[in-house]
Amino acid sequence: MLPEDGATIDRSLPVKPEYHVVPNSAHFAFIAPCSAEETKALPEICADVGAFNRVAFHKERDAAVLAFFRKHLVGK
């Protein structure tokens, strides 16, 4: 039987997961930055609102993910 919600999953994990909230982000902010052509053709996907900087976010997030994998997976 599958858990019904995220709280049930949380309780069943052996290690407490980390959650990160990304201020000012919207749904499509987690897609890689768009080229100029993509931004023109698909503004609803490529254009971010407010002060969110998709390029900076992805640069920081990618570095953090890589550091996590290097710490926990290298040599295993």
N, C-alpha and C positions, 0 to 999 in steps of 0.2 A: 504494500500500500504506500502510495506517495504522500509526503507531507502536504498539508493544505495551504500553508503560508510560509513566508520567510522566517517568522519567529520560530516556527517548528524546526525548520532547517537549522537555524542558529543554535538551538538547544542541542541538536544532535551532532554538531561538529566537535571534534576533539580539541580544536584550538579556536579561540575567539577570533573571527575575521575582522579585518580593518575596513572601515568605510570612509570614503573621502567625498566630501561635498565640494563641487566646483562652483564657486560664486559666479553669478551672471551668465552661466552657461544655459544653453537651450538644447533641445533634442539633437539637432544635427551638428552641434559643436564637437561631438566626439568622432565625427568623420574627419579624415585627413583634410588639411587645408586644400582648397581648390585653386586651380590655375586661373589666370585672368579670363580665359575663354569659358571655363566652367562657371565662374562667378557671373559672367554676363548671361550665359544660357540658363543657369539654374540658381537665380538669386535666393529663392526660398530655401535652398539647401546650403548654399555657400556663404550667404551674408549673415554675419553675427550681429546681434543687437547690443547696444550700450557699450560698456567698457571692455567686453570680453575680447581677448586677443587669441584667436585660434592657433596661430603659428607659435606663439610663446607657450600656450598651454600644452600643445603636442610636444614641443621640445622638452619641456620640464617633465611631462608625464612619461614620455618615452625613456628619458634618462632614469627616472625612478623605477620603471618596470625593468629595465636592463640591469640596474643595480640589484634589484630584488632577485632576479634570476641568477645573477652571478653569485650572490650571497648564498642562495638556497639550493641551487642546482648544479653548479660547477663542481666537477669531481665526484658526483654521485652516480 
